[in-house]
Amino acid sequence: MSLAVSRRSPWSAGTSQARFAYALVLPVVLLLAGLVAYPFFYAIFVSFTDRVVGNDGQWIGLANFRYLAQSPAFAAAIWNTIVLVVSSDVLKLGIGLALALLVNQRLPGRGLFRSALMLPWAMPAFVAFLTWRVIYQPIGGGLNLVLTGTGLWPDVVDWLGQRSTAMPAVVAASVWRGFPFWFISILAALQTIPVELYEAARVDGASAWQRFWAVTFPSIRPVVIVTALLSSIWTANSFENVWLLTQGGPSDATIVFPVLAYFGMQTQRIGEAAAVSVAMLPVLAILVFAGTAMMQRGEDE
Amino acid sequence: MKRQATLWRIGSYAALLLAVALVLFPIYWMAITSLKLPREIYRTPALWPHVLTLNNYRLLLDEKDFLDNIRNSVVVAGAVTVISLIVSSLAAYSMVRFRTRFRGLIGRLILFAYLTPTSLLFIPLSILMSRLQLGNSLYGLVLVYLTFSLPLSTWLLQGYFRSVPRSLEEQGMIDGLTRLGALLRIVLPLSGPGLAAVAIFTFTGAWNELLLALVLITSESARTAPLGLNYLITSDVLPWGPLMAGAVLSSLPLMILYFIAQRFMVQGMTTGSVKG
């Protein structure tokens, strides 16, 4: 594209033009500055104070963080968040990819399968997790009924009530609700791969396995990376799944950062609660900056 | 070779059917529990109930005033959607059509806001709202929901506006339209499916939100649907029947919307990376 110097194109920004352009974005910029940027920095400030409800508190430096470093609930939140993010994202990737590959074949009825598989995503998250809460119940829950009825597992289990099964139960429900996003993103990427590539690979004598690694995988890799990044941010900060299923219990077995911060709010120790959510900022910041860069690059391409 | 292909096909269908069954079972359980009598929920639990009843729905609507919660949700989500669409259309148009000096910076601010999670913002936002005297009100809720709806809708609309050819606008401006006129008469109508998708995403996002509502809303009369159901399970008795009735009522409008607009939504979701 050559730059037209002599003739002013209607899209280049003259002064009045620029003023108009800024006037249009101004409301969004002001609202985001006031409702996202300012609270963001304010949260960091509050985390260095001993603020409680009704008292703005004083600057106490790193005392909140020092306190958290010794708190078993905080240690549990770090570990649980890692377990939740890694295991549910790996499962969502595996299930999403497998189903996308299956639906991408020229099978009759694939449209119907696609719609059905998207249903968990169309359901509100709070509805999904409330439903799973009921399903996991020892009395009135469907899971125990199915397992004992089919003989797959003879005993009634209180899935959410015991330490060993609570986290796997939260992961399973989160995967159920979250895999469609991976499924549909990967499916969309698969559908952009030209058929000729597969035919060429077949002519060269590549096996199905080799075709996957040589043709399919490189084509979906960018989508998988962006999806993994977004999904990690969302999963690490998801509140509804843990809150509605277990409220962090039993005895912190499923406690995660947002729930711990919310408990801090409930006990009115705001400085400490803010410190909980700020404590994950370093890791989160890396993910958010990487995500911003990748999405902006994808946009400019 | 032929036999192998047939086997593969059978295997594919078997795997897909299993996946669909796993997807549908919770939805079935939600619906069926909402229609069961207490004794078929608790005492003799059954996969297929013998008696269907609307009692749970009556209980939820009459005794728990769930319709009030739904109404609050509709008001809040509706207001958030309308405000977001208007404000974001202007911003997205500016971002797509003008090369201003700070465009890159503003673009980064929007994406950054989109990716910044509510769990980081809910504490300062609750302080901010109580300072603005908007603590326990639906107005406050609408305002804080803009934190996630504005970045999302601006980001998505940029994609849709970019696909409207500039030549059409230039033509319209030669014919005497102002630039704002070109946006209203040419770009917006041509982005119709995009606007519909963005409206649904924004509405859904606000409809589903729990954490901010939990922190901000204290009075019973201002509870939204997720909040109403949340307080059902945190009470001592566990009313699975009415709870699932509420789940059905809260998801029906969205599921219907989703089926009507499925095509645009899937498109929007994959181009814009939309959280469910």
Interface residues (C-beta under 8 A of the other chain):
Chain A: P10 W11 S12 A13 Q17 A18 F20 A21 Y22 L24 V25 P27 V28 V29 L31 L32 A33 L35 V36 A37 Y38 P39 F40 Y42 A43 V46 I95 A98 L99 L102 V103 Q105 L107 F113 S115 A116 L117 M118 L119 P120 W121 A122 M123 P124 A125 F126 V127 A128 L130 T131 W132 R133 V134 I135 Q137 I139 G140 G141 G142 L145 V146 G149 W176 R177 G178 P180 F181 I184 S185 A188 V226 T227 L230 I233 W234 A236 N237 F239 E240 W243 L244 F257 P258 A261 Y262 M265 I270 A273 A274 S277 V278 L281 L284 L287 V288 G291 T292 M295 Q296 E299
Chain B: R9 S12 Y13 A15 L16 A19 V20 L22 V23 L24 F25 P26 I27 W29 M30 T33 I41 Y42 P45 A46 L47 V87 S88 L90 A91 Y93 S94 M95 R97 F98 R99 T100 R101 F102 I106 G107 R108 L109 I110 L111 F112 A113 L115 T116 P117 T118 S119 L120 L121 F122 I123 P124 L125 S126 I127 L128 L143 V144 L146 T147 L150 P151 T154 W155 Q158 G159 R166 E170 M173 R179 T204 W207 N208 L210 L211 L214 V215 P226 L229 N230 I233 L238 W240 L243 M244 A247 S250 S251 L254 M255 Y258 F259 Q262 V266 M269 T270 S273 K275 G276
